[in-house]
Every structure is written in C-alpha cells, then in structure tokens.
Amino acid sequence: MDKLGPFSVGLATAVTFVIINALCAAAVALWPDATLDVFNSFAHGLDLKPLKSTGPLDLGRFLVGLISLAAVGFVAGAVFAWTYNLVAHR
C-alpha cells in the first residue's frame, strides 16, 4: 500500500470543507427554512428553529467560518493521513 501524504490529504480535506461550507451558506441564503429543516433531520429530533438567524448572511462571519473550517479540515486530514500511515504500514 502507498503511504498517504499528510499535507496532500490535509489540503484535500480543507478544500472539501470549504466547498461544503460555501454550498451550505448558499443554501441558507436562498432557502433558509428548508435548510433548517434538513439540519433538524440531522439533529435526531432536536428543534434547531430557535437558533435561526434573524438577519441576512454576513460576509465577515461567512469568511471566518470558511477559514476556520479550512484550518480544521487541514488538521483533520493531516492527522488522518499520519494515523493511516502509522497503522497501515507495518
């Protein structure tokens, strides 16, 4: 088996998180109630409607979330690749 490059996997995971976050933000901007209904289905019966934002999507909050998720994605991907290399190659 080939080893995974922690940087490459981290970068791929970060880009994936950024794309998902951008698509989610677009869904919230275009269909806020429907998007909230979908996330309610993910929450195993919790009602997330009280958390609904009362204003439009703020660009600053969007960018902070995007950068934060990219960082989390990079670290998660790098740790995954490092762990995979550790346990998969004897």
N, CA, C and O atoms as CSV, one atom per row, in Angstrom:
chain,resi,resn,atom,element,x,y,z
A,1,MET,N,N,0.827,-1.189,0.000
A,1,MET,CA,C,0.000,0.000,0.000
A,1,MET,C,C,0.871,1.252,0.000
A,1,MET,O,O,1.947,1.287,0.597
A,2,ASP,N,N,0.393,2.238,-0.660
A,2,ASP,CA,C,1.118,3.502,-0.693
A,2,ASP,C,C,0.827,4.312,0.563
A,2,ASP,O,O,-0.261,4.240,1.135
A,3,LYS,N,N,1.818,5.077,0.970
A,3,LYS,CA,C,1.623,5.985,2.095
A,3,LYS,C,C,0.826,7.200,1.634
A,3,LYS,O,O,0.882,7.599,0.470
A,4,LEU,N,N,0.096,7.768,2.561
A,4,LEU,CA,C,-0.646,8.997,2.287
A,4,LEU,C,C,0.200,10.186,2.715
A,4,LEU,O,O,0.825,10.155,3.775
A,5,GLY,N,N,0.223,11.215,1.913
A,5,GLY,CA,C,0.940,12.436,2.272
A,5,GLY,C,C,0.075,13.290,3.179
A,5,GLY,O,O,-0.983,13.752,2.754
A,6,PRO,N,N,0.497,13.514,4.426
A,6,PRO,CA,C,-0.317,14.320,5.337
A,6,PRO,C,C,-0.659,15.706,4.783
A,6,PRO,O,O,-1.778,16.181,4.976
A,7,PHE,N,N,0.277,16.357,4.104
A,7,PHE,CA,C,-0.015,17.676,3.551
A,7,PHE,C,C,-1.079,17.579,2.460
A,7,PHE,O,O,-2.016,18.378,2.428
A,8,SER,N,N,-0.934,16.597,1.564
A,8,SER,CA,C,-1.887,16.440,0.462
A,8,SER,C,C,-3.279,16.097,0.964
A,8,SER,O,O,-4.266,16.676,0.510
A,9,VAL,N,N,-3.361,15.166,1.889
A,9,VAL,CA,C,-4.668,14.784,2.427
A,9,VAL,C,C,-5.259,15.940,3.226
A,9,VAL,O,O,-6.461,16.198,3.151
A,10,GLY,N,N,-4.427,16.631,3.984
A,10,GLY,CA,C,-4.905,17.792,4.730
A,10,GLY,C,C,-5.453,18.870,3.809
A,10,GLY,O,O,-6.510,19.441,4.077
A,11,LEU,N,N,-4.741,19.150,2.728
A,11,LEU,CA,C,-5.186,20.162,1.770
A,11,LEU,C,C,-6.476,19.728,1.081
A,11,LEU,O,O,-7.390,20.536,0.917
A,12,ALA,N,N,-6.559,18.469,0.679
A,12,ALA,CA,C,-7.775,17.978,0.030
A,12,ALA,C,C,-8.973,18.057,0.976
A,12,ALA,O,O,-10.073,18.417,0.556
A,13,THR,N,N,-8.765,17.725,2.237
A,13,THR,CA,C,-9.846,17.804,3.216
A,13,THR,C,C,-10.247,19.255,3.456
A,13,THR,O,O,-11.436,19.557,3.568
A,14,ALA,N,N,-9.280,20.147,3.535
A,14,ALA,CA,C,-9.581,21.567,3.729
A,14,ALA,C,C,-10.397,22.110,2.566
A,14,ALA,O,O,-11.373,22.828,2.784
A,15,VAL,N,N,-10.021,21.785,1.344
A,15,VAL,CA,C,-10.772,22.248,0.167
A,15,VAL,C,C,-12.183,21.667,0.176
A,15,VAL,O,O,-13.144,22.361,-0.156
A,16,THR,N,N,-12.309,20.415,0.550
A,16,THR,CA,C,-13.631,19.786,0.643
A,16,THR,C,C,-14.504,20.515,1.651
A,16,THR,O,O,-15.667,20.799,1.368
A,17,PHE,N,N,-13.962,20.821,2.820
A,17,PHE,CA,C,-14.724,21.544,3.846
A,17,PHE,C,C,-15.133,22.935,3.358
A,17,PHE,O,O,-16.249,23.380,3.628
A,18,VAL,N,N,-14.245,23.618,2.647
A,18,VAL,CA,C,-14.541,24.959,2.129
A,18,VAL,C,C,-15.692,24.890,1.118
A,18,VAL,O,O,-16.596,25.725,1.151
A,19,ILE,N,N,-15.660,23.914,0.236
A,19,ILE,CA,C,-16.723,23.773,-0.762
A,19,ILE,C,C,-18.058,23.466,-0.086
A,19,ILE,O,O,-19.078,24.068,-0.423
A,20,ILE,N,N,-18.056,22.537,0.861
A,20,ILE,CA,C,-19.289,22.200,1.569
A,20,ILE,C,C,-19.816,23.405,2.331
A,20,ILE,O,O,-21.022,23.648,2.340
A,21,ASN,N,N,-18.930,24.164,2.973
A,21,ASN,CA,C,-19.349,25.347,3.714
A,21,ASN,C,C,-19.954,26.392,2.787
A,21,ASN,O,O,-20.971,26.999,3.124
A,22,ALA,N,N,-19.351,26.609,1.635
A,22,ALA,CA,C,-19.874,27.592,0.685
A,22,ALA,C,C,-21.235,27.159,0.146
A,22,ALA,O,O,-22.137,27.984,0.005
A,23,LEU,N,N,-21.386,25.873,-0.154
A,23,LEU,CA,C,-22.678,25.377,-0.616
A,23,LEU,C,C,-23.744,25.502,0.471
A,23,LEU,O,O,-24.893,25.838,0.182
A,24,CYS,N,N,-23.373,25.236,1.694
A,24,CYS,CA,C,-24.298,25.361,2.819
A,24,CYS,C,C,-24.717,26.823,2.998
A,24,CYS,O,O,-25.895,27.107,3.212
A,25,ALA,N,N,-23.767,27.741,2.913
A,25,ALA,CA,C,-24.088,29.165,3.053
A,25,ALA,C,C,-25.032,29.607,1.948
A,25,ALA,O,O,-25.957,30.381,2.194
A,26,ALA,N,N,-24.807,29.125,0.742
A,26,ALA,CA,C,-25.699,29.466,-0.369
A,26,ALA,C,C,-27.103,28.918,-0.117
A,26,ALA,O,O,-28.094,29.602,-0.373
A,27,ALA,N,N,-27.186,27.692,0.381
A,27,ALA,CA,C,-28.494,27.104,0.689
A,27,ALA,C,C,-29.218,27.899,1.769
A,27,ALA,O,O,-30.421,28.140,1.667
A,28,VAL,N,N,-28.486,28.305,2.800
A,28,VAL,CA,C,-29.095,29.099,3.882
A,28,VAL,C,C,-29.567,30.450,3.341
A,28,VAL,O,O,-30.633,30.928,3.729
A,29,ALA,N,N,-28.791,31.068,2.454
A,29,ALA,CA,C,-29.173,32.365,1.889
A,29,ALA,C,C,-30.393,32.242,0.978
A,29,ALA,O,O,-31.264,33.112,0.981
A,30,LEU,N,N,-30.454,31.162,0.201
A,30,LEU,CA,C,-31.549,31.004,-0.759
A,30,LEU,C,C,-32.802,30.375,-0.157
A,30,LEU,O,O,-33.917,30.802,-0.458
A,31,TRP,N,N,-32.627,29.377,0.681
A,31,TRP,CA,C,-33.752,28.622,1.248
A,31,TRP,C,C,-33.550,28.415,2.748
A,31,TRP,O,O,-33.313,27.285,3.176
A,32,PRO,N,N,-33.634,29.462,3.552
A,32,PRO,CA,C,-33.317,29.326,4.976
A,32,PRO,C,C,-34.199,28.312,5.713
A,32,PRO,O,O,-33.687,27.533,6.517
A,33,ASP,N,N,-35.487,28.305,5.460
A,33,ASP,CA,C,-36.362,27.379,6.183
A,33,ASP,C,C,-36.137,25.930,5.768
A,33,ASP,O,O,-36.112,25.038,6.616
A,34,ALA,N,N,-35.975,25.694,4.480
A,34,ALA,CA,C,-35.733,24.333,4.002
A,34,ALA,C,C,-34.386,23.804,4.509
A,34,ALA,O,O,-34.269,22.640,4.891
A,35,THR,N,N,-33.381,24.671,4.507
A,35,THR,CA,C,-32.067,24.256,5.006
A,35,THR,C,C,-32.143,23.913,6.491
A,35,THR,O,O,-31.545,22.935,6.939
A,36,LEU,N,N,-32.870,24.711,7.241
A,36,LEU,CA,C,-33.044,24.437,8.666
A,36,LEU,C,C,-33.785,23.121,8.881
A,36,LEU,O,O,-33.462,22.375,9.805
A,37,ASP,N,N,-34.774,22.829,8.038
A,37,ASP,CA,C,-35.483,21.549,8.132
A,37,ASP,C,C,-34.539,20.374,7.897
A,37,ASP,O,O,-34.635,19.354,8.581
A,38,VAL,N,N,-33.631,20.510,6.938
A,38,VAL,CA,C,-32.660,19.440,6.673
A,38,VAL,C,C,-31.756,19.241,7.892
A,38,VAL,O,O,-31.520,18.109,8.314
A,39,PHE,N,N,-31.254,20.333,8.451
A,39,PHE,CA,C,-30.385,20.206,9.624
A,39,PHE,C,C,-31.147,19.693,10.841
A,39,PHE,O,O,-30.566,19.016,11.689
A,40,ASN,N,N,-32.436,20.001,10.940
A,40,ASN,CA,C,-33.253,19.416,12.006
A,40,ASN,C,C,-33.294,17.894,11.868
A,40,ASN,O,O,-33.285,17.180,12.870
A,41,SER,N,N,-33.338,17.397,10.635
A,41,SER,CA,C,-33.358,15.945,10.435
A,41,SER,C,C,-32.029,15.308,10.850
A,41,SER,O,O,-31.998,14.147,11.259
A,42,PHE,N,N,-30.938,16.061,10.746
A,42,PHE,CA,C,-29.628,15.553,11.182
A,42,PHE,C,C,-29.519,15.506,12.701
A,42,PHE,O,O,-28.716,14.744,13.240
A,43,ALA,N,N,-30.322,16.316,13.397
A,43,ALA,CA,C,-30.156,16.528,14.832
A,43,ALA,C,C,-30.941,15.547,15.692
A,43,ALA,O,O,-31.085,15.765,16.895
A,44,HIS,N,N,-31.448,14.479,15.105
A,44,HIS,CA,C,-32.106,13.407,15.863
A,44,HIS,C,C,-33.233,13.906,16.751
A,44,HIS,O,O,-33.335,13.515,17.914
A,45,GLY,N,N,-34.068,14.758,16.211
A,45,GLY,CA,C,-35.232,15.202,16.953
A,45,GLY,C,C,-35.080,16.526,17.685
A,45,GLY,O,O,-36.061,17.042,18.221
A,46,LEU,N,N,-33.874,17.090,17.722
A,46,LEU,CA,C,-33.712,18.401,18.343
A,46,LEU,C,C,-34.330,19.461,17.434
A,46,LEU,O,O,-34.242,19.361,16.211
A,47,ASP,N,N,-34.946,20.460,18.024
A,47,ASP,CA,C,-35.525,21.548,17.258
A,47,ASP,C,C,-34.528,22.696,17.191
A,47,ASP,O,O,-34.271,23.361,18.194
A,48,LEU,N,N,-33.974,22.925,16.021
A,48,LEU,CA,C,-32.972,23.971,15.837
A,48,LEU,C,C,-33.585,25.298,15.402
A,48,LEU,O,O,-32.863,26.279,15.225
A,49,LYS,N,N,-34.899,25.345,15.228
A,49,LYS,CA,C,-35.536,26.570,14.743
A,49,LYS,C,C,-35.304,27.784,15.640
A,49,LYS,O,O,-35.203,28.893,15.116
A,50,PRO,N,N,-35.214,27.634,16.976
A,50,PRO,CA,C,-34.910,28.826,17.788
A,50,PRO,C,C,-33.534,29.441,17.487
A,50,PRO,O,O,-33.277,30.584,17.864
A,51,LEU,N,N,-32.666,28.705,16.825
A,51,LEU,CA,C,-31.335,29.210,16.501
A,51,LEU,C,C,-31.294,29.969,15.178
A,51,LEU,O,O,-30.242,30.475,14.787
A,52,LYS,N,N,-32.423,30.050,14.491
A,52,LYS,CA,C,-32.472,30.690,13.172
A,52,LYS,C,C,-32.053,32.159,13.267
A,52,LYS,O,O,-32.517,32.901,14.133
A,53,SER,N,N,-31.177,32.551,12.366
A,53,SER,CA,C,-30.716,33.938,12.308
A,53,SER,C,C,-31.845,34.849,11.843
A,53,SER,O,O,-32.666,34.466,11.009
A,54,THR,N,N,-31.876,36.047,12.389
A,54,THR,CA,C,-32.924,36.984,12.020
A,54,THR,C,C,-32.492,37.924,10.900
A,54,THR,O,O,-33.322,38.639,10.337
A,55,GLY,N,N,-31.225,37.929,10.578
A,55,GLY,CA,C,-30.724,38.838,9.543
A,55,GLY,C,C,-30.101,38.083,8.387
A,55,GLY,O,O,-30.019,36.855,8.408
A,56,PRO,N,N,-29.663,38.821,7.378
A,56,PRO,CA,C,-29.022,38.176,6.227
A,56,PRO,C,C,-27.635,37.642,6.593
A,56,PRO,O,O,-27.055,38.008,7.615
A,57,LEU,N,N,-27.136,36.783,5.743
A,57,LEU,CA,C,-25.798,36.217,5.939
A,57,LEU,C,C,-24.764,37.337,5.876
A,57,LEU,O,O,-24.732,38.116,4.924
A,58,ASP,N,N,-23.936,37.405,6.885
A,58,ASP,CA,C,-22.907,38.439,6.989
A,58,ASP,C,C,-21.618,37.923,6.347
A,58,ASP,O,O,-21.174,36.818,6.660
A,59,LEU,N,N,-21.021,38.700,5.464
A,59,LEU,CA,C,-19.813,38.283,4.756
A,59,LEU,C,C,-18.660,37.997,5.712
A,59,LEU,O,O,-17.915,37.037,5.512
A,60,GLY,N,N,-18.506,38.819,6.748
A,60,GLY,CA,C,-17.421,38.603,7.713
A,60,GLY,C,C,-17.558,37.277,8.432
A,60,GLY,O,O,-16.583,36.537,8.562
A,61,ARG,N,N,-18.757,36.966,8.903
A,61,ARG,CA,C,-18.987,35.684,9.583
A,61,ARG,C,C,-18.776,34.520,8.632
A,61,ARG,O,O,-18.232,33.484,9.015
A,62,PHE,N,N,-19.209,34.696,7.382
A,62,PHE,CA,C,-19.005,33.648,6.377
A,62,PHE,C,C,-17.522,33.376,6.175
A,62,PHE,O,O,-17.101,32.220,6.148
A,63,LEU,N,N,-16.729,34.429,6.034
A,63,LEU,CA,C,-15.293,34.259,5.799
A,63,LEU,C,C,-14.578,33.657,7.005
A,63,LEU,O,O,-13.694,32.815,6.846
A,64,VAL,N,N,-14.954,34.083,8.207
A,64,VAL,CA,C,-14.348,33.498,9.411
A,64,VAL,C,C,-14.676,32.008,9.480
A,64,VAL,O,O,-13.804,31.192,9.779
A,65,GLY,N,N,-15.920,31.656,9.206
A,65,GLY,CA,C,-16.310,30.247,9.197
A,65,GLY,C,C,-15.575,29.461,8.133
A,65,GLY,O,O,-15.145,28.332,8.371
A,66,LEU,N,N,-15.429,30.058,6.953
A,66,LEU,CA,C,-14.735,29.397,5.855
A,66,LEU,C,C,-13.273,29.128,6.216
A,66,LEU,O,O,-12.774,28.021,6.014
A,67,ILE,N,N,-12.597,30.132,6.744
A,67,ILE,CA,C,-11.184,29.982,7.122
A,67,ILE,C,C,-11.033,28.996,8.278
A,67,ILE,O,O,-10.117,28.174,8.286
A,68,SER,N,N,-11.931,29.082,9.244
A,68,SER,CA,C,-11.871,28.167,10.390
A,68,SER,C,C,-12.069,26.724,9.959
A,68,SER,O,O,-11.334,25.835,10.390
A,69,LEU,N,N,-13.068,26.487,9.103
A,69,LEU,CA,C,-13.300,25.118,8.636
A,69,LEU,C,C,-12.156,24.616,7.768
A,69,LEU,O,O,-11.834,23.428,7.799
A,70,ALA,N,N,-11.540,25.499,6.998
A,70,ALA,CA,C,-10.382,25.090,6.207
A,70,ALA,C,C,-9.249,24.639,7.122
A,70,ALA,O,O,-8.593,23.633,6.851
A,71,ALA,N,N,-9.017,25.375,8.199
A,71,ALA,CA,C,-7.961,25.003,9.153
A,71,ALA,C,C,-8.286,23.675,9.833
A,71,ALA,O,O,-7.423,22.806,9.957
A,72,VAL,N,N,-9.529,23.526,10.271
A,72,VAL,CA,C,-9.936,22.268,10.913
A,72,VAL,C,C,-9.815,21.111,9.919
A,72,VAL,O,O,-9.347,20.030,10.276
A,73,GLY,N,N,-10.234,21.338,8.682
A,73,GLY,CA,C,-10.138,20.299,7.665
A,73,GLY,C,C,-8.701,19.902,7.384
A,73,GLY,O,O,-8.396,18.720,7.226
A,74,PHE,N,N,-7.811,20.897,7.321
A,74,PHE,CA,C,-6.403,20.590,7.068
A,74,PHE,C,C,-5.820,19.746,8.194
A,74,PHE,O,O,-5.154,18.742,7.943
A,75,VAL,N,N,-6.068,20.153,9.422
A,75,VAL,CA,C,-5.541,19.404,10.570
A,75,VAL,C,C,-6.152,18.003,10.606
A,75,VAL,O,O,-5.433,17.027,10.816
A,76,ALA,N,N,-7.453,17.890,10.407
A,76,ALA,CA,C,-8.112,16.581,10.433
A,76,ALA,C,C,-7.544,15.664,9.348
A,76,ALA,O,O,-7.274,14.491,9.604
A,77,GLY,N,N,-7.364,16.196,8.144
A,77,GLY,CA,C,-6.817,15.391,7.059
A,77,GLY,C,C,-5.378,14.971,7.311
A,77,GLY,O,O,-5.002,13.832,7.036
A,78,ALA,N,N,-4.580,15.883,7.831
A,78,ALA,CA,C,-3.180,15.561,8.119
A,78,ALA,C,C,-3.073,14.513,9.223
A,78,ALA,O,O,-2.265,13.589,9.130
A,79,VAL,N,N,-3.884,14.655,10.262
A,79,VAL,CA,C,-3.879,13.668,11.347
A,79,VAL,C,C,-4.366,12.322,10.824
A,79,VAL,O,O,-3.810,11.283,11.180
A,80,PHE,N,N,-5.396,12.330,9.984
A,80,PHE,CA,C,-5.884,11.086,9.390
A,80,PHE,C,C,-4.775,10.395,8.600
A,80,PHE,O,O,-4.535,9.201,8.785
A,81,ALA,N,N,-4.095,11.138,7.720
A,81,ALA,CA,C,-3.036,10.535,6.899
A,81,ALA,C,C,-1.898,10.017,7.768
A,81,ALA,O,O,-1.385,8.923,7.531
A,82,TRP,N,N,-1.506,10.785,8.760
A,82,TRP,CA,C,-0.420,10.354,9.654
A,82,TRP,C,C,-0.813,9.076,10.387
A,82,TRP,O,O,-0.018,8.142,10.491
A,83,THR,N,N,-2.039,9.041,10.891
A,83,THR,CA,C,-2.514,7.859,11.614
A,83,THR,C,C,-2.631,6.662,10.681
A,83,THR,O,O,-2.260,5.546,11.045
A,84,TYR,N,N,-3.143,6.894,9.490
A,84,TYR,CA,C,-3.258,5.821,8.499
A,84,TYR,C,C,-1.880,5.233,8.208
A,84,TYR,O,O,-1.708,4.014,8.197
A,85,ASN,N,N,-0.911,6.098,7.974
A,85,ASN,CA,C,0.450,5.618,7.687
A,85,ASN,C,C,1.015,4.840,8.860
A,85,ASN,O,O,1.744,3.867,8.670
A,86,LEU,N,N,0.687,5.259,10.063
A,86,LEU,CA,C,1.189,4.591,11.270
A,86,LEU,C,C,0.616,3.193,11.423
A,86,LEU,O,O,1.347,2.259,11.753
A,87,VAL,N,N,-0.674,3.037,11.190
A,87,VAL,CA,C,-1.326,1.735,11.463
A,87,VAL,C,C,-1.383,0.827,10.255
A,87,VAL,O,O,-1.504,-0.386,10.427
A,88,ALA,N,N,-1.302,1.351,9.035
A,88,ALA,CA,C,-1.463,0.524,7.848
A,88,ALA,C,C,-0.151,-0.062,7.332
A,88,ALA,O,O,-0.163,-1.027,6.568
A,89,HIS,N,N,0.955,0.500,7.732
A,89,HIS,CA,C,2.245,0.040,7.218
A,89,HIS,C,C,3.079,-0.497,8.382
A,89,HIS,O,O,3.545,0.253,9.239
A,90,ARG,N,N,3.243,-1.777,8.380
A,90,ARG,CA,C,3.958,-2.416,9.487
A,90,ARG,C,C,5.417,-2.370,9.294
A,90,ARG,O,O,6.167,-2.865,10.135
